[in-house]
Amino acid sequence: MLDSIFTLLLEHSTLMNKKLILSIGLSFLITGCATTPDQSIETVKKHDYPTRDRVEYVFNCIAKHGGLEGSKAYINQYACGCKIDKIAEMLTFEEYESARTFSYLKKTPGENGAVFRDPEQSKDLRSRLKEADQYAESQCFVM
């Protein structure tokens, strides 16, 4: 009888050890996967725009396309949300913000405006924003 109890305890402890070893192995595997850098996560962070800027863009876009009145209310909301997502795919937030700043301030008259109009970086970023905006418009507003 004592032999059978000892054998049962030995089998039980072996089973427990296997489960413990399996649990430890899985936790190392999961931890290793969680800490492995992923390029797609970096891409998402690089093209992640702050919510405030996305909302501002969508509100301005909705106003530009006729507002929230009538049958186009939902279409405008959806299309404008789509549009900022498409722009975010093409430009990082830093590029978008710089291009927008250059676009707003290029209208400053005289010498003061030249700082925003004339540099090659300004021209390049404004051009890329315009291209991204046109692409997004064609992809999101189907009329």
C-alpha positions as CSV (number, residue, x, y, z in Angstrom):
1,M,0.0,0.0,0.0
2,L,2.8,2.4,0.9
3,D,4.5,1.5,-2.4
4,S,1.4,2.4,-4.4
5,I,1.0,5.8,-2.6
6,F,4.7,6.5,-3.2
7,T,4.4,5.6,-6.9
8,L,1.3,7.8,-7.2
9,L,3.1,10.7,-5.5
10,L,6.1,10.2,-7.8
11,E,3.9,10.2,-10.9
12,H,2.0,13.2,-9.7
13,S,5.2,15.2,-9.0
14,T,6.6,14.2,-12.4
15,L,3.4,15.5,-14.0
16,M,3.6,18.7,-12.0
17,N,7.2,19.2,-13.0
18,K,6.3,18.8,-16.7
19,K,3.5,21.3,-16.3
20,L,5.9,23.7,-14.4
21,I,8.6,23.3,-17.1
22,L,6.0,23.8,-19.9
23,S,4.6,26.9,-18.1
24,I,8.1,28.4,-17.7
25,G,9.0,27.7,-21.3
26,L,5.8,29.3,-22.6
27,S,6.3,32.4,-20.4
28,F,9.8,32.8,-21.8
29,L,8.5,32.4,-25.3
30,I,5.7,34.9,-24.8
31,T,8.1,37.4,-23.1
32,G,10.6,37.0,-26.0
33,C,7.9,37.7,-28.6
34,A,6.7,40.7,-26.7
35,T,10.1,42.3,-26.5
36,T,11.1,41.5,-30.1
37,P,11.1,44.8,-32.1
38,D,8.6,44.8,-35.0
39,Q,9.0,47.1,-38.0
40,S,5.2,47.3,-38.4
41,I,4.9,48.8,-34.9
42,E,7.6,51.4,-35.7
43,T,5.7,52.2,-38.9
44,V,2.5,52.7,-37.0
45,K,4.2,55.0,-34.5
46,K,5.9,56.9,-37.3
47,H,2.6,57.6,-39.1
48,D,0.4,58.0,-36.0
49,Y,-1.1,61.5,-35.9
50,P,-2.3,63.0,-32.6
51,T,-6.1,62.7,-32.2
52,R,-6.4,66.5,-31.9
53,D,-4.8,67.0,-35.3
54,R,-6.9,64.3,-36.9
55,V,-10.1,65.8,-35.5
56,E,-9.1,69.3,-36.6
57,Y,-8.4,68.0,-40.1
58,V,-11.8,66.1,-40.3
59,F,-13.8,69.2,-39.1
60,N,-12.1,71.4,-41.6
61,C,-12.6,68.9,-44.4
62,I,-16.3,68.5,-43.5
63,A,-16.7,72.2,-43.6
64,K,-15.0,72.4,-47.0
65,H,-17.3,69.7,-48.4
66,G,-20.6,71.2,-47.4
67,G,-20.8,70.5,-43.7
68,L,-23.0,68.1,-41.8
69,E,-26.4,69.2,-43.2
70,G,-28.6,67.0,-45.3
71,S,-27.9,63.6,-46.8
72,K,-24.2,64.1,-47.2
73,A,-23.5,64.3,-43.4
74,Y,-22.4,60.7,-43.0
75,I,-20.6,60.6,-46.3
76,N,-18.6,63.7,-45.4
77,Q,-17.7,62.4,-42.0
78,Y,-16.6,59.0,-43.3
79,A,-14.7,60.4,-46.4
80,C,-12.9,63.0,-44.4
81,G,-11.8,60.4,-41.8
82,C,-10.6,58.3,-44.6
83,K,-8.8,61.2,-46.2
84,I,-6.6,61.9,-43.1
85,D,-5.8,58.2,-42.8
86,K,-4.6,58.1,-46.4
87,I,-2.5,61.3,-45.9
88,A,-1.1,59.6,-42.7
89,E,0.0,56.6,-44.8
90,M,2.0,58.9,-47.1
91,L,3.5,61.5,-44.7
92,T,4.8,61.2,-41.2
93,F,3.2,63.5,-38.7
94,E,6.4,65.7,-38.6
95,E,6.3,66.0,-42.4
96,Y,2.6,66.8,-42.4
97,E,2.9,69.4,-39.7
98,S,5.8,71.1,-41.4
99,A,4.1,71.1,-44.8
100,R,0.9,72.5,-43.2
101,T,3.0,75.3,-41.5
102,F,4.8,76.1,-44.7
103,S,1.5,76.2,-46.6
104,Y,-0.1,78.6,-44.1
105,L,2.8,80.9,-43.7
106,K,3.9,81.1,-47.4
107,K,1.2,83.7,-47.9
108,T,3.0,86.1,-45.5
109,P,3.9,89.1,-47.7
110,G,7.5,90.3,-48.4
111,E,10.7,89.2,-46.9
112,N,9.1,87.6,-43.9
113,G,7.2,85.2,-46.1
114,A,10.2,84.3,-48.1
115,V,11.5,82.1,-45.2
116,F,8.4,79.9,-45.7
117,R,8.1,80.1,-49.5
118,D,11.6,79.9,-50.9
119,P,13.5,77.0,-49.2
120,E,13.7,73.8,-51.1
121,Q,12.4,71.9,-48.1
122,S,9.3,74.1,-48.0
123,K,8.6,73.5,-51.7
124,D,9.1,69.8,-51.4
125,L,6.9,69.3,-48.3
126,R,4.1,71.5,-49.7
127,S,4.3,69.5,-53.0
128,R,4.1,66.2,-51.1
129,L,1.2,67.4,-49.0
130,K,-0.6,68.5,-52.1
131,E,0.0,65.1,-53.8
132,A,-1.1,63.2,-50.7
133,D,-4.2,65.4,-50.4
134,Q,-5.2,64.8,-54.1
135,Y,-4.5,61.1,-53.7
136,A,-6.6,60.9,-50.6
137,E,-9.4,62.9,-52.2
138,S,-9.6,60.5,-55.1
139,Q,-9.5,57.5,-52.9
140,C,-12.1,58.6,-50.3
141,F,-14.6,60.8,-52.1
142,V,-16.4,58.7,-54.6
143,M,-18.9,60.8,-56.4
